[in-house]
């Protein structure tokens, strides 16, 4: 069912203004049927299942209308349900800042990718925004040519079954990155871990994916739960901007 919301486009415009225009991609999840998920930015996504085969939203993703009239989608590892994107220069951030976020309701809080450009099997890794094996929100940056990584983990695990607005920001500084993690508009304490001598990410050919890592043909670390309004932008959002996004999205999604 489509819910009429006369203020929806104004809210979306406010979100886009905060995200800026540099390498900005945003998926509002207007759709509740079909396989095409329209994006505001360089690329649409396709709803997919095992081995990247197209799968209609209404068949396996259980779209639920949010208070604003947009939707959340349900993802389940059984069937490899995920959103498959493309490789594009606007999805890579070499020597450049970026921020990534989404509203999520994780059913499970272990090894769940939210959004990634990260193909382990293809040895083509850039970054992944995920809930790691310990249940902690995590942004990982990977330097493929020297096989090194920089990981920032939240110090407190996420809560299963609750809708939460999660964001990671990266300042674009090489060698010693600064990554800040936010939950519901507030920065959370975190710990950095460097494996090897991280220098910078490198632009690869891996497609962007939502709700899984690796590529669409062999998804891994699949998300279990609901995702709404994921975004990616080529700027380091400030604490005030993250708080403002939360204030806009809170009534749209029904976070509280």
N, C-alpha and C positions, 0 to 999 in steps of 0.2 A: 504494500500500500504506500502510495506517495503522500507525504504530509506537506501541506502548503505552509511555508514559513516566509512571510514577506520580508523578514530581516536577514534571510540566509545569505544573499549575495553581498550585503553590506558586511556581514561577519567575515565572509571569505575574503573580501577586499582588504579588511583590516589585517587578517592573517598574512596575506600576500605582501602587504606593505611592510610588516615586521620582517618577513623572510627576505625581503629585498629582491633584486633582479639578477644577481650574479649566480649563475649555475643553479637556479632555483627550480625544484620540481616538487609538486604537491599533488597528492591523489585524494580528492575529497570523498571518493566512493559514493558517487551519485547513483550508481547502477545497482539493481537488484536482480537482473536477468541477463542472460547472454554471457559472452566470454571476454568482452573488451571493457577494460577499466580505463576511463579517460583520465589523462593527467594534465595538469597545468604546468607546462614546461616542455622538455624536449621529447618525452616518450610516454606513450600509453603502455599499459600492462595487459597481460592476458592471464585469465584464471586457468590454471593447469593442474594436472594430476601426474600420476606415475609416468616417468620418461618424457615429461613435458607435453603430453597429449592435452588438447583443449578440453576443458570441463566446464559446463555452464554453472554460473553462480547459484542458480536456483536448485541445481541438482545436489551439490555437495558442500556449498559454502554457507548455507543457512543465513542469508542476509537479514539483518534486523534493523528496522528503521529507528534511528536515534531521535531524540526530541527535536532536533533541528531539521529533520527530513532526510539527512544523509544516512549512511549505513555503516554498520560494522560487519565484518566477515569472520566466519569461524574457520579455523585451520586445524587440521588433524593429521598427524604423521601417517596414520593408516590411509593409504591412497596417495600419499605424497602431495597433499593439497598445498599450493603456493601460488604466488603471482610471478609470472615470468616477464622480464623486461628485455632491454637491449643493452649493448655496449655503446657508450657515447662519451665523448670528451667531457661533457658537462657532469658526468658521474665520477670523474677522476679529479683528485685534488693533490697534485704534485707541487710541493713547496707553497701550499695555499691553505687557508683556513676552511673549515666547513662545520656544519651542524646538522644533526639528524634527530628525528623524533617521531613519536606516534602515541596514540592512546591505545593501551593494551589491557586486556583482561586475560592473563595467562592461567590456563588450567593446570599446567605443570610449570615449575620454575627450575628447570635444569636443561642446559644445552638447547636453548630455543633462540634461533636467529629471528630478529625483527626485520632488519634490512641489511643487505650485504652486497659487496662486489668482491667475492672471495671464493676462489675455486682451488681447493686443496688438491683434488685429483689431477687437475690440469696444470698444477704448479703455477697458478696465476692469481695471486692473492693481493688485495689492496686494503680492504677494511671490512669489518663486520661489527654491527651494533646488535648485541645479543644479551641473553641471560645465560651466563656460563654454567658449567657443571655444578657449581656450588650454589646456584640460585641468585647470583649477584649480577646486577646490571653492569655492562662491560662494553667499552669501545676498544677494539684492537686495530692497530695500524701495522701493516706488514711491509717490509722492505724485501722484495722477492729476490733480487739479484745477490744479496748477501745472506738471505735466509734468516733475517732477524725481525723481531717484533717488539712493539711497545703496546702495553696493555694497561688500561686504567679500569680498576674494579671498584664498585661501590663497596663500602665496608659493611653495609647491612643488606640482607637478602630482600628481594621483592616478596610481596604477599600474593599467594595464589588466590584466584577467584575474585579479585578486586580490580575494577577499572582504574588505571593509573596513567597519568600523562608523563612520559619519560623522554628525556632529551640528553644528548651528548654534544658538547662543543669542543672544537680543536682550534688552537690559535695559529696553526700553520708554521710554527717555529720548528726548524729542523734539529735533529740530534736530540734535543731535550724538549719534547712537546709538552704543552699544558692542555690537559683534557679535563673538562668539568662535567660532572653528571648531575642531572636534576630529576627529581620525582615530584610531581604535582606542583611544579613551579618553584621549588626550593632546591638549592644546591645541597648535595649530600656528601659526607666525608668519603674519601676514596684513597686507594693505594695504587701507585705506579709500579709496574714490573717491566724491566727491559731484558729481553733474551738476546744475547750477542750485542753488537754495536749498531743500533738502529740509526739510519741516516734519513731516509725519506721513503714514502710510498712511490711506486712507479706505475704509470698508466698501462694497464694490460687490456686484454680483449674479453675478459669475463663479463657476461651480462649482469645487469642489476637484478636482484631477486628480493622479493618480500616474503617473509615467513619461511625461508630456508637459506642455507648456504650452498656452495658449489654451483653448478649450473643446473638448468632446468631438466636436463636429461638424467641427472644423478643427484637429486637434492639430498642434503644432509642437515643435521641439527634443525630439524623442522619444528616450527612453532606449533604449540598446542594451546588453543584458546582463541580469543577475539582480538582483532586489530581494527582501528579506525584512524582515518586522517593522517597517514604517514607522510613525512616530508623530508627533503634533503635540500640544503642550500649552501652556497659557497661563501659563507661569512661566519664568523664566530659570534653567535648570538650573545648579547650581554645578559646579565642576571635580570635586569629590568625587562628586557625583551622576552625572556623565557616566562617571567611572571605575567607579562601582558598576554602572551599566547595562552597561558593557562586560564587567565581570567575570561578570555573570549571563548575558549573551547569548553570550559567547565559546564555552562548551561547548554551548549550545543550537544554535548555528549551525555550529560547527566553524570558527571564525575562525583558530584556531592548533592 
